[in-house]
Amino acid sequence: MFELNVAQSVATVTLTRAPVNAMNDAWVQGFHDLLDGLESRDDWSLLRLRSALKLFSGGADLKQIEGNFGRSIEEQAGPGLRYQQLFSRIEALTRPTLAELKGSALGGGLELALACDMRFASEEAKLGLPEVKLGLMPGAGGTQRLPRLVGRATAMRMILSGDPVTGAQALALGLVQWAVPAAQFDEAVEAVVRQFAAVPPHAAQAAKAAIRVAFESGRDGYAVETDCVKSCLAHPCTQELVAAFLARSVK
């Protein structure tokens, strides 16, 4: 279901569950196991999530939905809760995360991408939450994360219509941070991965922690920002980089 490669400060998780990277309970547990292993390692600073298939993910496994259909409402809703818990864990990772959407991401597949810090799409990709067309609704965090990214009005339109947007449209909406033609995707995303992998890990983690607080009510984000700046200033890597910069610049 997954392939993991850690190299040059990047942990690359490739989704490999043909034909559509469908998600079920075994998939969720496998991803948790993978994160357990990664969190015990210090040789990566960026989590890169991608697919080996033509699409990113088609969402929930229809066979699991069929198997649960007719059971109690609690049993039918259970997988969605477990997706929520996994995606919240991904969102809470201290290190930056990037989802590569070269192909379509629908339903739970898009909700997985929404749990990442950054999203890079092909202009041709289809991104959407089609659950309402089956009388359902997004249940893996989509109703919470999508409005934060694109605003209430756009989230209402996307979720209540169930219609997808293209990667190019998603860029204009703020749903993704980058979108390029599919023919340029591999080269362009590699350049972005190299850029973020080169950022000192402690600085990226401190910045991510401070940004997260901006969306948490009841907390003093400015105080957290100051604390994070102090932690950066005390780090040997920062001291070395700043000293080298000053040596070049101050004459």
C-alpha positions as CSV (number, residue, x, y, z in Angstrom):
1,M,0.0,0.0,0.0
2,F,3.0,2.3,0.6
3,E,6.6,2.7,-0.3
4,L,8.9,4.7,1.9
5,N,12.2,6.3,0.9
6,V,14.2,8.6,3.1
7,A,17.0,10.5,1.4
8,Q,18.6,13.9,1.5
9,S,16.4,15.0,4.4
10,V,13.1,14.0,2.6
11,A,10.8,11.2,3.7
12,T,8.9,10.2,0.5
13,V,5.8,8.2,1.1
14,T,4.4,6.8,-2.2
15,L,0.8,5.5,-2.3
16,T,0.8,2.2,-4.3
17,R,-2.6,0.6,-3.7
18,A,-4.0,0.0,-7.2
19,P,-6.2,0.8,-8.8
20,V,-7.2,4.1,-7.1
21,N,-5.3,4.2,-3.7
22,A,-8.6,3.5,-1.9
23,M,-8.5,3.9,1.8
24,N,-9.8,1.4,4.4
25,D,-9.0,0.4,7.9
26,A,-6.0,-1.7,6.9
27,W,-4.7,1.3,4.9
28,V,-5.2,3.6,7.9
29,Q,-3.4,1.3,10.3
30,G,-0.6,0.9,7.7
31,F,-0.2,4.7,7.6
32,H,-0.1,4.9,11.4
33,D,2.6,2.2,11.5
34,L,4.6,4.2,8.9
35,L,4.3,7.4,10.9
36,D,5.4,5.5,14.1
37,G,8.6,4.6,12.3
38,L,9.2,8.0,10.9
39,E,8.6,9.9,14.1
40,S,11.4,7.9,15.7
41,R,13.9,9.0,13.1
42,D,15.8,12.3,12.8
43,D,17.1,12.0,9.3
44,W,14.3,13.8,7.5
45,S,12.9,17.3,7.7
46,L,10.1,17.2,5.0
47,L,7.4,14.6,4.5
48,R,6.5,14.2,0.8
49,L,3.3,12.4,0.0
50,R,2.8,11.2,-3.6
51,S,1.2,8.5,-5.7
52,A,2.7,5.8,-8.0
53,L,-0.6,5.7,-9.9
54,K,-2.2,8.1,-12.4
55,L,-4.4,9.6,-9.7
56,F,-3.5,10.6,-6.2
57,S,-6.4,8.9,-4.4
58,G,-10.1,8.2,-5.1
59,G,-11.0,8.2,-1.4
60,A,-12.7,5.5,0.7
61,D,-12.7,1.9,-0.3
62,L,-16.0,1.0,-1.9
63,K,-15.7,-2.6,-0.7
64,Q,-15.4,-1.5,2.9
65,I,-18.4,0.8,2.4
66,E,-20.4,-2.1,0.9
67,G,-19.4,-4.4,3.8
68,N,-20.6,-1.9,6.4
69,F,-23.8,-1.0,4.6
70,G,-26.8,-2.1,6.5
71,R,-24.9,-2.3,9.8
72,S,-25.4,0.2,12.7
73,I,-24.9,3.9,12.0
74,E,-21.9,3.8,14.4
75,E,-20.3,1.0,12.4
76,Q,-20.9,2.8,9.1
77,A,-19.5,6.0,10.5
78,G,-16.5,4.4,12.1
79,P,-14.1,4.5,9.1
80,G,-14.6,8.2,8.7
81,L,-13.7,8.8,12.3
82,R,-10.5,6.8,11.9
83,Y,-9.6,8.8,8.7
84,Q,-10.2,12.0,10.8
85,Q,-7.8,10.7,13.5
86,L,-5.1,9.8,11.0
87,F,-5.3,13.0,9.1
88,S,-5.2,15.0,12.3
89,R,-2.0,13.2,13.2
90,I,-0.5,14.2,9.8
91,E,-1.6,17.8,10.3
92,A,0.0,17.8,13.7
93,L,3.4,16.6,12.6
94,T,6.1,19.1,13.7
95,R,7.9,18.8,10.3
96,P,6.5,20.3,7.1
97,T,4.4,18.1,4.8
98,L,3.8,18.3,1.0
99,A,1.1,16.5,-1.0
100,E,1.8,16.0,-4.7
101,L,-1.4,15.9,-6.7
102,K,-0.3,15.0,-10.2
103,G,-3.5,13.2,-10.7
104,S,-7.0,13.6,-9.3
105,A,-7.7,13.7,-5.5
106,L,-11.4,13.0,-4.7
107,G,-13.3,12.6,-1.5
108,G,-11.0,11.2,1.2
109,G,-8.1,11.6,-1.2
110,L,-8.5,15.3,-1.2
111,E,-9.1,15.3,2.6
112,L,-5.8,13.6,3.0
113,A,-4.1,16.3,0.9
114,L,-5.8,19.0,2.9
115,A,-4.2,17.6,6.1
116,C,-0.8,18.5,4.6
117,D,0.8,21.9,4.9
118,M,1.4,22.3,1.2
119,R,-0.1,21.0,-2.0
120,F,1.4,20.9,-5.5
121,A,-1.0,20.0,-8.3
122,S,-1.0,19.5,-12.0
123,E,-3.2,22.0,-13.8
124,E,-5.2,19.1,-15.2
125,A,-5.9,17.3,-11.9
126,K,-9.5,17.1,-10.6
127,L,-9.9,18.0,-6.9
128,G,-13.2,17.6,-5.2
129,L,-15.5,16.3,-2.5
130,P,-18.3,14.5,-4.3
131,E,-19.9,12.9,-1.3
132,V,-23.2,14.9,-1.4
133,K,-24.1,13.2,-4.7
134,L,-24.6,10.0,-2.7
135,G,-26.6,11.8,0.0
136,L,-23.5,11.9,2.3
137,M,-21.0,14.6,3.2
138,P,-17.2,14.9,3.7
139,G,-16.4,13.1,6.9
140,A,-12.6,13.0,7.2
141,G,-12.0,16.7,8.0
142,G,-13.0,18.3,4.7
143,T,-15.7,20.5,6.1
144,Q,-13.2,22.0,8.5
145,R,-10.0,22.3,6.5
146,L,-11.4,23.3,3.2
147,P,-13.1,26.5,4.5
148,R,-9.9,27.5,6.3
149,L,-8.1,27.4,2.9
150,V,-10.6,28.8,0.5
151,G,-13.1,30.6,2.6
152,R,-16.7,29.8,3.6
153,A,-18.4,30.8,0.3
154,T,-16.1,28.7,-1.9
155,A,-16.2,25.8,0.5
156,M,-20.0,25.9,0.5
157,R,-20.0,25.8,-3.3
158,M,-17.5,23.0,-3.6
159,I,-19.0,20.8,-0.9
160,L,-22.7,21.4,-1.6
161,S,-22.3,20.9,-5.3
162,G,-19.9,18.0,-5.1
163,D,-18.3,19.3,-8.3
164,P,-14.5,19.2,-8.6
165,V,-12.2,22.0,-9.6
166,T,-9.1,21.6,-11.7
167,G,-5.6,22.1,-10.4
168,A,-5.4,25.4,-12.2
169,Q,-8.7,26.6,-10.6
170,A,-7.5,25.3,-7.2
171,L,-4.4,27.5,-7.4
172,A,-6.6,30.6,-8.0
173,L,-8.8,29.6,-5.0
174,G,-5.9,29.1,-2.6
175,L,-6.6,25.3,-2.3
176,V,-3.1,24.5,-3.6
177,Q,0.1,26.6,-3.5
178,W,1.5,25.5,-6.9
179,A,-0.1,24.2,-10.2
180,V,1.8,23.5,-13.4
181,P,1.0,21.6,-16.6
182,A,1.3,17.8,-16.1
183,A,4.2,17.7,-18.6
184,Q,6.2,20.0,-16.3
185,F,5.0,18.5,-13.0
186,D,7.9,16.1,-12.1
187,E,10.6,18.7,-12.7
188,A,8.8,21.5,-11.0
189,V,7.9,19.5,-7.9
190,E,11.4,18.3,-7.5
191,A,12.7,21.9,-7.5
192,V,10.2,22.7,-4.7
193,V,11.1,19.6,-2.7
194,R,14.8,20.5,-2.9
195,Q,14.0,24.1,-1.8
196,F,12.2,23.1,1.3
197,A,14.5,20.2,2.2
198,A,17.4,22.8,2.3
199,V,15.7,24.9,5.0
200,P,17.3,24.3,8.4
201,P,14.9,21.8,10.1
202,H,14.7,23.6,13.4
203,A,13.7,26.9,11.6
204,A,11.0,25.2,9.5
205,Q,9.5,23.5,12.6
206,A,9.6,26.6,14.7
207,A,7.8,28.6,11.9
208,K,5.2,25.9,11.4
209,A,4.5,25.8,15.1
210,A,4.0,29.6,15.2
211,I,1.8,29.6,12.1
212,R,-0.4,26.9,13.6
213,V,-1.2,29.1,16.6
214,A,-2.6,31.8,14.3
215,F,-5.6,29.5,13.8
216,E,-6.1,28.6,17.5
217,S,-8.4,30.9,19.4
218,G,-7.5,31.8,23.0
219,R,-3.7,31.6,22.4
220,D,-1.3,34.5,22.2
221,G,0.3,33.9,18.8
222,Y,2.7,36.8,19.2
223,A,4.1,35.3,22.4
224,V,4.5,31.9,20.7
225,E,6.2,33.6,17.8
226,T,8.7,35.3,20.2
227,D,9.4,32.0,21.9
228,C,10.0,30.3,18.6
229,V,12.4,33.1,17.5
230,K,14.3,32.6,20.8
231,S,14.6,28.9,20.1
232,C,16.0,29.6,16.7
233,L,18.5,32.2,18.0
234,A,19.8,29.6,20.5
235,H,20.3,26.9,17.9
236,P,23.9,26.3,16.9
237,C,22.9,26.1,13.2
238,T,21.4,29.5,13.3
239,Q,24.4,31.0,15.1
240,E,26.7,29.6,12.5
241,L,24.5,30.8,9.5
242,V,24.0,34.3,10.9
243,A,27.7,34.6,11.7
244,A,28.6,33.6,8.2
245,F,26.0,36.0,6.7
246,L,27.3,38.9,8.8
247,A,30.9,38.1,7.9
248,R,30.0,38.4,4.2
249,S,27.7,41.4,4.6
250,V,29.2,43.7,7.3
251,K,32.5,45.2,6.2
